Amino acid sequence: MLGPVILAASRSDRMRRLISAAPVTKQVVDRFIPGETVDQIVPIVRDLAGKGLELTMDVVGEDITTPEQAATARDAYLQLIERLRPLELGTRAEMSVKLSMFGQALPGGHELALANVRPVVEAATAIGTTVTLDAEDHTTLDSMFAIHEELRKDFPATGCVIQAYLFRTEADARRLAASGSRVRIVKGAYKEPASVAFQNKHEIDKAYVRVLRTLMEGEGYPMIGSHDPRIISVAQELARRAGRKLDEYEFQMLYGIRSDEHLRLAAEGHRMRVYTAYGTDWYGYFMRRLAEKPANLRFFVRSMVGKG
Ligand SMILES: Cc1cc2nc3c(=O)[nH]c(=O)nc-3n(C[C@H](O)[C@H](O)[C@H](O)COP(=O)(O)OP(=O)(O)OC[C@H]3O[C@@H](n4cnc5c(N)ncnc54)[C@H](O)[C@@H]3O)c2cc1C
């Protein structure tokens, strides 16, 4: 029950100022967002890749309000891609982008986001890798899927994300489970109303398994975004039943969460991709991580009371 309350409170400007300025916040943030600049993140990319892990890179900063900020966000990805080029990791280091950061919520936002994301996908393709479009709140998804479809005409490996908690997702999964598609399935991290989304964890987990079965039985490439041990073992079983080889699907987890499991799955021969976020505008990303696990919030509050 605490998760939706944290997500709702996180939209308040007062809360943002309070949390961002708290002296202890940065220490807790570092667990999930291991760098603020591209210089800080490149050694982390090298380290994770050296351990046999793959990466998807997210430059944080979804709450932009001007077209200039959207262009800055695009340039930050272009700079990152340039820095990845000499590492020659190919698809082992891909990008994850939030279209809101590229201007999707501004007037004329659909076209603006498409215009900003296209050069990023082009640049990623030029270094032999791909981009996945993250899923944000449900009001943004028609635009996200339309941009995904448009990008796939020129860059067929462009991926997208679907969220098990939404009622619409089973139909989206059926449409997307086609040859050549790359689809990440997650439970969903936003506060959504009961008119569009399951509210109960058990219902969400059941929906996740239904959607995952559709993806595994389909012809695309499923990317299982979850830390849930039950989901991981169900995914392995569904992959086995669908006759998929180890390189015909992959697991994805967030940096800083169940890191031992990242290494265990990679050591078993699975493709294991770590979603690695960096940047200065970490507030929205950080608050979703607090909302996912009440123990994170308790730890954070204890740190503030103890040291702040
Ligand atoms: C690679 C990746 C990409 C994602 N992309 C998106 C996206 O585009 N759109 C979107 O809406 N959501 C996205 N998410 C978030 C997702 O929707 C869930 O909110 C998040 O993954 C928690 O769900 P879970 O499947 O891990 O299961 P849960 O049942 O929430 O968690 C299972 C276990 O994992 C651990 N765990 C989970 N979350 C945390 C945490 N924050 N801190 C510490 N431990 C934790 C705990 O041990 C917990 O018991 C993404 C998640 C991943 C892994």
The ligand as a Tripos MOL2 file, in Angstrom:
@<TRIPOS>MOLECULE
LIG
   53    58     1     0     0
SMALL
NO_CHARGES

@<TRIPOS>ATOM
      1 C1         15.4120   -3.7730  -16.5410 C.3       1 LIG1
      2 C2         14.1680   -3.1150  -16.0460 C.ar      1 LIG1
      3 C3         13.5940   -2.1090  -16.7850 C.ar      1 LIG1
      4 C4         12.4060   -1.5140  -16.3550 C.ar      1 LIG1
      5 N1         11.7600   -0.6140  -17.1710 N.ar      1 LIG1
      6 C5         10.5390   -0.1600  -16.8030 C.ar      1 LIG1
      7 C6          9.7660    0.6430  -17.6930 C.ar      1 LIG1
      8 O1         10.1680    0.9540  -18.8130 O.2       1 LIG1
      9 N2          8.5370    1.0610  -17.2690 N.ar      1 LIG1
     10 C7          8.0390    0.7280  -16.0370 C.ar      1 LIG1
     11 O2          6.9060    1.1080  -15.7190 O.2       1 LIG1
     12 N3          8.7660   -0.0170  -15.1750 N.ar      1 LIG1
     13 C8          9.9900   -0.4660  -15.5220 C.ar      1 LIG1
     14 N4         10.7060   -1.2470  -14.6450 N.ar      1 LIG1
     15 C9         10.2600   -1.3740  -13.2370 C.3       1 LIG1
     16 C10         9.2370   -2.4920  -13.0580 C.3       1 LIG1
     17 O3          8.0110   -2.0940  -13.6230 O.3       1 LIG1
     18 C11         9.0190   -2.8130  -11.5580 C.3       1 LIG1
     19 O4          8.5630   -1.6810  -10.8860 O.3       1 LIG1
     20 C12        10.2610   -3.3080  -10.8480 C.3       1 LIG1
     21 O5         11.0320   -4.1340  -11.6720 O.3       1 LIG1
     22 C13         9.8640   -4.1220   -9.5910 C.3       1 LIG1
     23 O6          9.1640   -5.2650   -9.9690 O.3       1 LIG1
     24 P1          9.7990   -6.7560   -9.9490 P.3       1 LIG1
     25 O7          9.3850   -7.4400  -11.1950 O.co2     1 LIG1
     26 O8         11.2450   -6.6840   -9.7230 O.co2     1 LIG1
     27 O9          9.0120   -7.5200   -8.8020 O.3       1 LIG1
     28 P2          8.6840   -7.1620   -7.2960 P.3       1 LIG1
     29 O10         7.6740   -8.1720   -6.8840 O.co2     1 LIG1
     30 O11         8.3610   -5.7250   -7.1190 O.co2     1 LIG1
     31 O12        10.0480   -7.4400   -6.5690 O.3       1 LIG1
     32 C14        10.6020   -8.7360   -6.4340 C.3       1 LIG1
     33 C15        11.8090   -8.6430   -5.5260 C.3       1 LIG1
     34 O13        12.8320   -7.8590   -6.1680 O.3       1 LIG1
     35 C16        13.4630   -6.9980   -5.2360 C.3       1 LIG1
     36 N5         13.1770   -5.5940   -5.5850 N.ar      1 LIG1
     37 C17        12.2740   -5.1420   -6.4930 C.ar      1 LIG1
     38 N6         12.3180   -3.7920   -6.5750 N.ar      1 LIG1
     39 C18        13.2510   -3.4010   -5.6780 C.ar      1 LIG1
     40 C19        13.7580   -2.1260   -5.3090 C.ar      1 LIG1
     41 N7         13.3450   -0.9830   -5.8630 N.pl3     1 LIG1
     42 N8         14.7340   -2.0840   -4.3480 N.ar      1 LIG1
     43 C20        15.1930   -3.2270   -3.7880 C.ar      1 LIG1
     44 N9         14.7650   -4.4610   -4.1020 N.ar      1 LIG1
     45 C21        13.7970   -4.5460   -5.0400 C.ar      1 LIG1
     46 C22        12.9220   -7.3670   -3.8870 C.3       1 LIG1
     47 O14        13.7380   -8.3840   -3.3410 O.3       1 LIG1
     48 C23        11.5440   -7.8890   -4.2140 C.3       1 LIG1
     49 O15        11.0470   -8.7520   -3.2280 O.3       1 LIG1
     50 C24        11.8520   -1.8810  -15.0870 C.ar      1 LIG1
     51 C25        12.4490   -2.8970  -14.3430 C.ar      1 LIG1
     52 C26        13.5740   -3.5270  -14.8100 C.ar      1 LIG1
     53 C27        14.1640   -4.6310  -13.9930 C.3       1 LIG1
@<TRIPOS>BOND
     1     1     2 1
     2     2     3 ar
     3     2    52 ar
     4     3     4 ar
     5     4     5 ar
     6     4    50 ar
     7     5     6 ar
     8     6     7 ar
     9     6    13 1
    10     7     8 2
    11     7     9 ar
    12     9    10 ar
    13    10    11 2
    14    10    12 ar
    15    12    13 ar
    16    13    14 ar
    17    14    15 1
    18    14    50 ar
    19    15    16 1
    20    16    17 1
    21    16    18 1
    22    18    19 1
    23    18    20 1
    24    20    21 1
    25    20    22 1
    26    22    23 1
    27    23    24 1
    28    24    25 2
    29    24    26 1
    30    24    27 1
    31    27    28 1
    32    28    29 2
    33    28    30 1
    34    28    31 1
    35    31    32 1
    36    32    33 1
    37    33    34 1
    38    33    48 1
    39    34    35 1
    40    35    36 1
    41    35    46 1
    42    36    37 ar
    43    36    45 ar
    44    37    38 ar
    45    38    39 ar
    46    39    40 ar
    47    39    45 ar
    48    40    41 1
    49    40    42 ar
    50    42    43 ar
    51    43    44 ar
    52    44    45 ar
    53    46    47 1
    54    46    48 1
    55    48    49 1
    56    50    51 ar
    57    51    52 ar
    58    52    53 1
@<TRIPOS>SUBSTRUCTURE
     1 LIG1         1 GROUP 0 **** ****
